[in-house]
Amino acid sequence: LTKGGADYSFECIGNVDVMRQALECCHKGWGVSVIIGVAGAGQEIKTRPFQLVTGRVWKGTAFGGAKGRRDVPKIVDWYMDRKINIDDLITHKLKLADINQGFDLMHEGKSIRSVVVY
């Protein structure tokens, strides 16, 4: 199917076992595995060094690699110009007084993004 492994893999759920699998499914020599998900506090990821010395790359990213000062103004402009849709990703709008409910929704996996209005 992939003729030796995937060129890229992405782990998005914060599961350390899946992080390892995402690396190991990559092609030797040039496969890149990107960790996006956030694992629980104190959890560790591990693999055999052979997985890396054969050319696979394991990297992490936050905010898709966006740089705050440089990229946030551009993203806001894109949103205001309706070039990107963010509204459909917002599942909850909460008052500041209800912030604990926002954390509950997050921990229960019931929200994609919550906006706190204050």
OpenMM code with the backbone's topology and positions (N, CA, C; nanometers):
from openmm import Vec3, app, unit

residues = "LEU THR LYS GLY GLY ALA ASP TYR SER PHE GLU CYS ILE GLY ASN VAL ASP VAL MET ARG GLN ALA LEU GLU CYS CYS HIS LYS GLY TRP GLY VAL SER VAL ILE ILE GLY VAL ALA GLY ALA GLY GLN GLU ILE LYS THR ARG PRO PHE GLN LEU VAL THR GLY ARG VAL TRP LYS GLY THR ALA PHE GLY GLY ALA LYS GLY ARG ARG ASP VAL PRO LYS ILE VAL ASP TRP TYR MET ASP ARG LYS ILE ASN ILE ASP ASP LEU ILE THR HIS LYS LEU LYS LEU ALA ASP ILE ASN GLN GLY PHE ASP LEU MET HIS GLU GLY LYS SER ILE ARG SER VAL VAL VAL TYR".split()
positions = [
    Vec3(0.0819, -0.1202, 0.0000),
    Vec3(0.0000, 0.0000, 0.0000),
    Vec3(0.0860, 0.1262, 0.0000),
    Vec3(0.1830, 0.1343, 0.0935),
    Vec3(0.2666, 0.2545, 0.1013),
    Vec3(0.4070, 0.2318, 0.0467),
    Vec3(0.4366, 0.1111, 0.0037),
    Vec3(0.5683, 0.0783, -0.0516),
    Vec3(0.6816, 0.1135, 0.0449),
    Vec3(0.6712, 0.0655, 0.1667),
    Vec3(0.7787, 0.0843, 0.2627),
    Vec3(0.7450, 0.1741, 0.3792),
    Vec3(0.6315, 0.2378, 0.3773),
    Vec3(0.5912, 0.3241, 0.4876),
    Vec3(0.5385, 0.4573, 0.4391),
    Vec3(0.4744, 0.5268, 0.5292),
    Vec3(0.4156, 0.6569, 0.4971),
    Vec3(0.5237, 0.7645, 0.4913),
    Vec3(0.5060, 0.8599, 0.4016),
    Vec3(0.5962, 0.9748, 0.3986),
    Vec3(0.5747, 1.0620, 0.5221),
    Vec3(0.4483, 1.0770, 0.5623),
    Vec3(0.4131, 1.1584, 0.6788),
    Vec3(0.3072, 1.0863, 0.7602),
    Vec3(0.3135, 1.1022, 0.8918),
    Vec3(0.2067, 1.0563, 0.9799),
    Vec3(0.1827, 1.1643, 1.0842),
    Vec3(0.0601, 1.1680, 1.1345),
    Vec3(0.0214, 1.2706, 1.2312),
    Vec3(-0.0538, 1.2042, 1.3453),
    Vec3(-0.0102, 1.2294, 1.4678),
    Vec3(-0.0790, 1.1795, 1.5861),
    Vec3(-0.1494, 1.2995, 1.6479),
    Vec3(-0.2815, 1.2916, 1.6617),
    Vec3(-0.3598, 1.4080, 1.7035),
    Vec3(-0.4398, 1.3874, 1.8309),
    Vec3(-0.4282, 1.2721, 1.8956),
    Vec3(-0.5166, 1.2439, 2.0087),
    Vec3(-0.4460, 1.2402, 2.1433),
    Vec3(-0.3149, 1.2508, 2.1451),
    Vec3(-0.2423, 1.2521, 2.2715),
    Vec3(-0.2203, 1.1155, 2.3334),
    Vec3(-0.2252, 1.0105, 2.2532),
    Vec3(-0.2053, 0.8737, 2.3022),
    Vec3(-0.0608, 0.8326, 2.2739),
    Vec3(0.0164, 0.8065, 2.3797),
    Vec3(0.1589, 0.7788, 2.3609),
    Vec3(0.1842, 0.6500, 2.2824),
    Vec3(0.0948, 0.5536, 2.2916),
    Vec3(0.1116, 0.4316, 2.2113),
    Vec3(0.0931, 0.4618, 2.0625),
    Vec3(-0.0034, 0.5468, 2.0314),
    Vec3(-0.0263, 0.5851, 1.8920),
    Vec3(0.0890, 0.6718, 1.8409),
    Vec3(0.1493, 0.7518, 1.9290),
    Vec3(0.2655, 0.8321, 1.8887),
    Vec3(0.3769, 0.7411, 1.8383),
    Vec3(0.4014, 0.6346, 1.9129),
    Vec3(0.5051, 0.5395, 1.8709),
    Vec3(0.4663, 0.4729, 1.7390),
    Vec3(0.3422, 0.4304, 1.7268),
    Vec3(0.2962, 0.3665, 1.6038),
    Vec3(0.3058, 0.4616, 1.4849),
    Vec3(0.2768, 0.5896, 1.5095),
    Vec3(0.2847, 0.6879, 1.4013),
    Vec3(0.4277, 0.6999, 1.3496),
    Vec3(0.5256, 0.6952, 1.4389),
    Vec3(0.6651, 0.6988, 1.3957),
    Vec3(0.7005, 0.5715, 1.3200),
    Vec3(0.6646, 0.4585, 1.3760),
    Vec3(0.7076, 0.3310, 1.3196),
    Vec3(0.6390, 0.2962, 1.1875),
    Vec3(0.5296, 0.3644, 1.1538),
    Vec3(0.4653, 0.3393, 1.0241),
    Vec3(0.5278, 0.4237, 0.9135),
    Vec3(0.6196, 0.5130, 0.9500),
    Vec3(0.6835, 0.6003, 0.8509),
    Vec3(0.7922, 0.5260, 0.7734),
    Vec3(0.8166, 0.5722, 0.6543),
    Vec3(0.9180, 0.5139, 0.5658),
    Vec3(1.0570, 0.5364, 0.6235),
    Vec3(1.1393, 0.4320, 0.6209),
    Vec3(1.2792, 0.4473, 0.6613),
    Vec3(1.3465, 0.5394, 0.5611),
    Vec3(1.4271, 0.6295, 0.6107),
    Vec3(1.5024, 0.7177, 0.5221),
    Vec3(1.4465, 0.8582, 0.5135),
    Vec3(1.3131, 0.8707, 0.5101),
    Vec3(1.2587, 1.0068, 0.4959),
    Vec3(1.1224, 1.0271, 0.5633),
    Vec3(1.0677, 0.9268, 0.6266),
    Vec3(0.9365, 0.9429, 0.6897),
    Vec3(0.9402, 1.0414, 0.8048),
    Vec3(0.8373, 1.1243, 0.8128),
    Vec3(0.8270, 1.2251, 0.9184),
    Vec3(0.6975, 1.2015, 0.9953),
    Vec3(0.7094, 1.1880, 1.1257),
    Vec3(0.5934, 1.1732, 1.2125),
    Vec3(0.5798, 1.2990, 1.2969),
    Vec3(0.4631, 1.3605, 1.2918),
    Vec3(0.4389, 1.4860, 1.3630),
    Vec3(0.3422, 1.4594, 1.4781),
    Vec3(0.3847, 1.4954, 1.5982),
    Vec3(0.3018, 1.4802, 1.7175),
    Vec3(0.2267, 1.6107, 1.7390),
    Vec3(0.0944, 1.6025, 1.7338),
    Vec3(0.0091, 1.7191, 1.7536),
    Vec3(-0.0667, 1.7060, 1.8858),
    Vec3(-0.1111, 1.5857, 1.9170),
    Vec3(-0.1880, 1.5619, 2.0385),
    Vec3(-0.1047, 1.5826, 2.1640),
    Vec3(-0.1713, 1.6203, 2.2712),
    Vec3(-0.1035, 1.6452, 2.3986),
    Vec3(-0.1315, 1.5276, 2.4918),
    Vec3(-0.0261, 1.4598, 2.5317),
    Vec3(-0.0389, 1.3449, 2.6220),
    Vec3(-0.0671, 1.3924, 2.7637),
    Vec3(-0.1151, 1.3012, 2.8449),
    Vec3(-0.1419, 1.3319, 2.9844),
    Vec3(-0.0144, 1.3678, 3.0598),
    Vec3(-0.0305, 1.4433, 3.1669),
    Vec3(0.0837, 1.4864, 3.2475),
    Vec3(0.1627, 1.3654, 3.2955),
    Vec3(0.2936, 1.3720, 3.2787),
    Vec3(0.3818, 1.2664, 3.3258),
    Vec3(0.3992, 1.1495, 3.2312),
    Vec3(0.3225, 1.1439, 3.1238),
    Vec3(0.3383, 1.0338, 3.0287),
    Vec3(0.4624, 1.0559, 2.9440),
    Vec3(0.5227, 0.9464, 2.9012),
    Vec3(0.6440, 0.9532, 2.8199),
    Vec3(0.6248, 0.8717, 2.6931),
    Vec3(0.6915, 0.9149, 2.5863),
    Vec3(0.6907, 0.8367, 2.4633),
    Vec3(0.8256, 0.7683, 2.4505),
    Vec3(0.8236, 0.6506, 2.3888),
    Vec3(0.9498, 0.5789, 2.3732),
    Vec3(0.9473, 0.5012, 2.2426),
    Vec3(1.0662, 0.4765, 2.1928),
    Vec3(1.0839, 0.3924, 2.0758),
    Vec3(1.2265, 0.3400, 2.0779),
    Vec3(1.2544, 0.2481, 1.9910),
    Vec3(1.3914, 0.1983, 1.9784),
    Vec3(1.4721, 0.2991, 1.8971),
    Vec3(1.5974, 0.3272, 1.9362),
    Vec3(1.6803, 0.4228, 1.8622),
    Vec3(1.6915, 0.3901, 1.7138),
    Vec3(1.6853, 0.2612, 1.6791),
    Vec3(1.6937, 0.2193, 1.5393),
    Vec3(1.5891, 0.2907, 1.4532),
    Vec3(1.4728, 0.3195, 1.5120),
    Vec3(1.3665, 0.3869, 1.4370),
    Vec3(1.4103, 0.5255, 1.3893),
    Vec3(1.4972, 0.5897, 1.4644),
    Vec3(1.5419, 0.7250, 1.4294),
    Vec3(1.6710, 0.7247, 1.3485),
    Vec3(1.7633, 0.6350, 1.3817),
    Vec3(1.8918, 0.6367, 1.3104),
    Vec3(1.8779, 0.5898, 1.1664),
    Vec3(1.7644, 0.5290, 1.1330),
    Vec3(1.7423, 0.4882, 0.9940),
    Vec3(1.6803, 0.6000, 0.9108),
    Vec3(1.6682, 0.7181, 0.9684),
    Vec3(1.6247, 0.8335, 0.8904),
    Vec3(1.4845, 0.8839, 0.9164),
    Vec3(1.4092, 0.8135, 0.9978),
    Vec3(1.2768, 0.8658, 1.0324),
    Vec3(1.2946, 0.9897, 1.1199),
    Vec3(1.1976, 1.0793, 1.1123),
    Vec3(1.2029, 1.2021, 1.1926),
    Vec3(1.0778, 1.2077, 1.2793),
    Vec3(1.0988, 1.2385, 1.4057),
    Vec3(0.9897, 1.2525, 1.5018),
    Vec3(0.9900, 1.3969, 1.5468),
    Vec3(0.8830, 1.4683, 1.5216),
    Vec3(0.8795, 1.6090, 1.5617),
    Vec3(0.7438, 1.6440, 1.6194),
    Vec3(0.7411, 1.7513, 1.6923),
    Vec3(0.6166, 1.7999, 1.7505),
    Vec3(0.5822, 1.9365, 1.6949),
    Vec3(0.4580, 1.9729, 1.7118),
    Vec3(0.4152, 2.1041, 1.6657),
    Vec3(0.3071, 2.1571, 1.7586),
    Vec3(0.3034, 2.2860, 1.7716),
    Vec3(0.1964, 2.3534, 1.8450),
    Vec3(0.1432, 2.4643, 1.7559),
    Vec3(0.0149, 2.4772, 1.7517),
    Vec3(-0.0499, 2.5812, 1.6701),
    Vec3(-0.0131, 2.5689, 1.5228),
    Vec3(0.0133, 2.4464, 1.4776),
    Vec3(0.0440, 2.4256, 1.3363),
    Vec3(0.1722, 2.4926, 1.2917),
    Vec3(0.2584, 2.5245, 1.3856),
    Vec3(0.3835, 2.5907, 1.3512),
    Vec3(0.3705, 2.7411, 1.3352),
    Vec3(0.2508, 2.7950, 1.3612),
    Vec3(0.2304, 2.9400, 1.3469),
    Vec3(0.3100, 3.0149, 1.4531),
    Vec3(0.3649, 3.1264, 1.4145),
    Vec3(0.4357, 3.2152, 1.5064),
    Vec3(0.3405, 3.3288, 1.5433),
    Vec3(0.3179, 3.3460, 1.6712),
    Vec3(0.2177, 3.4402, 1.7188),
    Vec3(0.2267, 3.5802, 1.6619),
    Vec3(0.3379, 3.6457, 1.6813),
    Vec3(0.3502, 3.7854, 1.6374),
    Vec3(0.3400, 3.8000, 1.4867),
    Vec3(0.3941, 3.7047, 1.4146),
    Vec3(0.3947, 3.7134, 1.2691),
    Vec3(0.2629, 3.6663, 1.2082),
    Vec3(0.2100, 3.5559, 1.2588),
    Vec3(0.1007, 3.4894, 1.1894),
    Vec3(-0.0393, 3.5230, 1.2393),
    Vec3(-0.0559, 3.5528, 1.3675),
    Vec3(-0.1908, 3.5789, 1.4184),
    Vec3(-0.2572, 3.6966, 1.3472),
    Vec3(-0.1882, 3.8089, 1.3243),
    Vec3(-0.2547, 3.9167, 1.2492),
    Vec3(-0.3001, 3.8728, 1.1097),
    Vec3(-0.2199, 3.7897, 1.0423),
    Vec3(-0.2601, 3.7389, 0.9102),
    Vec3(-0.3834, 3.6503, 0.9213),
    Vec3(-0.3847, 3.5642, 1.0216),
    Vec3(-0.4977, 3.4729, 1.0390),
    Vec3(-0.6250, 3.5512, 1.0697),
    Vec3(-0.6129, 3.6549, 1.1515),
    Vec3(-0.7291, 3.7401, 1.1807),
    Vec3(-0.7791, 3.8062, 1.0527),
    Vec3(-0.6879, 3.8572, 0.9712),
    Vec3(-0.7280, 3.9174, 0.8431),
    Vec3(-0.7981, 3.8153, 0.7541),
    Vec3(-0.7443, 3.6947, 0.7456),
    Vec3(-0.8073, 3.5899, 0.6635),
    Vec3(-0.9484, 3.5604, 0.7137),
    Vec3(-0.9628, 3.5559, 0.8469),
    Vec3(-1.0947, 3.5305, 0.9051),
    Vec3(-1.1907, 3.6447, 0.8721),
    Vec3(-1.1457, 3.7672, 0.8923),
    Vec3(-1.2316, 3.8832, 0.8660),
    Vec3(-1.2687, 3.8928, 0.7182),
    Vec3(-1.1789, 3.8520, 0.6298),
    Vec3(-1.2051, 3.8533, 0.4851),
    Vec3(-1.2779, 3.7269, 0.4392),
    Vec3(-1.3150, 3.6417, 0.5341),
    Vec3(-1.3864, 3.5155, 0.5071),
    Vec3(-1.3079, 3.4198, 0.4171),
    Vec3(-1.1754, 3.4274, 0.4259),
    Vec3(-1.0916, 3.3330, 0.3518),
    Vec3(-1.0807, 3.2001, 0.4257),
    Vec3(-1.0986, 3.2040, 0.5569),
    Vec3(-1.0996, 3.0817, 0.6371),
    Vec3(-1.2228, 3.0832, 0.7267),
    Vec3(-1.2747, 2.9652, 0.7552),
    Vec3(-1.3921, 2.9513, 0.8405),
    Vec3(-1.3479, 2.8955, 0.9752),
    Vec3(-1.3660, 2.9740, 1.0772),
    Vec3(-1.3343, 2.9287, 1.2124),
    Vec3(-1.4626, 2.9042, 1.2919),
    Vec3(-1.5693, 2.9732, 1.2538),
    Vec3(-1.6942, 2.9654, 1.3294),
    Vec3(-1.7435, 2.8223, 1.3486),
    Vec3(-1.7322, 2.7385, 1.2468),
    Vec3(-1.7818, 2.6013, 1.2582),
    Vec3(-1.6996, 2.5160, 1.3548),
    Vec3(-1.5818, 2.5636, 1.3925),
    Vec3(-1.4988, 2.4899, 1.4878),
    Vec3(-1.5322, 2.5245, 1.6324),
    Vec3(-1.6079, 2.6317, 1.6529),
    Vec3(-1.6441, 2.6752, 1.7881),
    Vec3(-1.7715, 2.6026, 1.8284),
    Vec3(-1.7597, 2.5164, 1.9276),
    Vec3(-1.8746, 2.4368, 1.9700),
    Vec3(-1.9455, 2.4957, 2.0911),
    Vec3(-1.8777, 2.5811, 2.1670),
    Vec3(-1.9382, 2.6382, 2.2872),
    Vec3(-1.8898, 2.7815, 2.3079),
    Vec3(-1.9811, 2.8672, 2.3542),
    Vec3(-1.9466, 3.0023, 2.3990),
    Vec3(-1.9877, 3.0102, 2.5450),
    Vec3(-1.8930, 3.0480, 2.6287),
    Vec3(-1.9152, 3.0462, 2.7730),
    Vec3(-1.8850, 3.1818, 2.8339),
    Vec3(-1.9589, 3.2158, 2.9393),
    Vec3(-1.9269, 3.3345, 3.0176),
    Vec3(-1.8069, 3.3007, 3.1061),
    Vec3(-1.7329, 3.4033, 3.1445),
    Vec3(-1.6160, 3.3813, 3.2299),
    Vec3(-1.6549, 3.3077, 3.3582),
    Vec3(-1.7725, 3.3382, 3.4105),
    Vec3(-1.8183, 3.2722, 3.5335),
    Vec3(-1.8388, 3.1215, 3.5133),
    Vec3(-1.8538, 3.0787, 3.3872),
    Vec3(-1.8765, 2.9369, 3.3568),
    Vec3(-1.7507, 2.8660, 3.3070),
    Vec3(-1.6345, 2.9228, 3.3357),
    Vec3(-1.5095, 2.8680, 3.2826),
    Vec3(-1.4865, 2.7233, 3.3264),
    Vec3(-1.5297, 2.6893, 3.4477),
    Vec3(-1.5118, 2.5509, 3.4938),
    Vec3(-1.5901, 2.4532, 3.4073),
    Vec3(-1.7056, 2.4949, 3.3579),
    Vec3(-1.7820, 2.4106, 3.2656),
    Vec3(-1.7009, 2.3868, 3.1382),
    Vec3(-1.6276, 2.4893, 3.0943),
    Vec3(-1.5422, 2.4745, 2.9764),
    Vec3(-1.4353, 2.3682, 2.9969),
    Vec3(-1.3748, 2.3674, 3.1145),
    Vec3(-1.2749, 2.2642, 3.1441),
    Vec3(-1.3395, 2.1258, 3.1491),
    Vec3(-1.4600, 2.1189, 3.2057),
    Vec3(-1.5309, 1.9903, 3.2091),
    Vec3(-1.5578, 1.9401, 3.0674),
    Vec3(-1.6061, 2.0283, 2.9800),
    Vec3(-1.6331, 1.9904, 2.8408),
    Vec3(-1.5064, 1.9399, 2.7726),
    Vec3(-1.3952, 2.0086, 2.7989),
    Vec3(-1.2681, 1.9694, 2.7382),
    Vec3(-1.2254, 1.8310, 2.7877),
    Vec3(-1.2292, 1.8104, 2.9184),
    Vec3(-1.1859, 1.6822, 2.9751),
    Vec3(-1.2767, 1.5669, 2.9320),
    Vec3(-1.4041, 1.5969, 2.9079),
    Vec3(-1.4991, 1.4937, 2.8656),
    Vec3(-1.4963, 1.4710, 2.7149),
    Vec3(-1.4174, 1.5515, 2.6427),
    Vec3(-1.4098, 1.5378, 2.4978),
    Vec3(-1.5359, 1.5830, 2.4266),
    Vec3(-1.6088, 1.6773, 2.4854),
    Vec3(-1.7365, 1.7216, 2.4291),
    Vec3(-1.7280, 1.8553, 2.3560),
    Vec3(-1.6093, 1.9098, 2.3420),
    Vec3(-1.5980, 2.0367, 2.2696),
    Vec3(-1.4783, 2.0313, 2.1761),
    Vec3(-1.4903, 2.1032, 2.0664),
    Vec3(-1.3754, 2.1198, 1.9770),
    Vec3(-1.2999, 2.2435, 2.0229),
    Vec3(-1.3698, 2.3558, 2.0244),
    Vec3(-1.3139, 2.4812, 2.0751),
    Vec3(-1.4235, 2.5543, 2.1503),
    Vec3(-1.3889, 2.6060, 2.2656),
    Vec3(-1.4814, 2.6881, 2.3427),
    Vec3(-1.4254, 2.8291, 2.3482),
    Vec3(-1.5151, 2.9256, 2.3371),
    Vec3(-1.4767, 3.0663, 2.3459),
    Vec3(-1.5305, 3.1194, 2.4777),
    Vec3(-1.4443, 3.1850, 2.5540),
    Vec3(-1.4855, 3.2456, 2.6797),
    Vec3(-1.5068, 3.3940, 2.6540),
    Vec3(-1.6293, 3.4398, 2.6787),
    Vec3(-1.6656, 3.5800, 2.6576),
    Vec3(-1.6664, 3.6486, 2.7932),
    Vec3(-1.5908, 3.7571, 2.8030),
    Vec3(-1.5893, 3.8309, 2.9295),
    Vec3(-1.5948, 3.9788, 2.9044),
] * unit.nanometer
topology = app.Topology()
chain = topology.addChain("A")
for resn in residues:
    res = topology.addResidue(resn, chain)
    for name in ("N", "CA", "C"):
        topology.addAtom(name, app.Element.getBySymbol(name[0]), res)
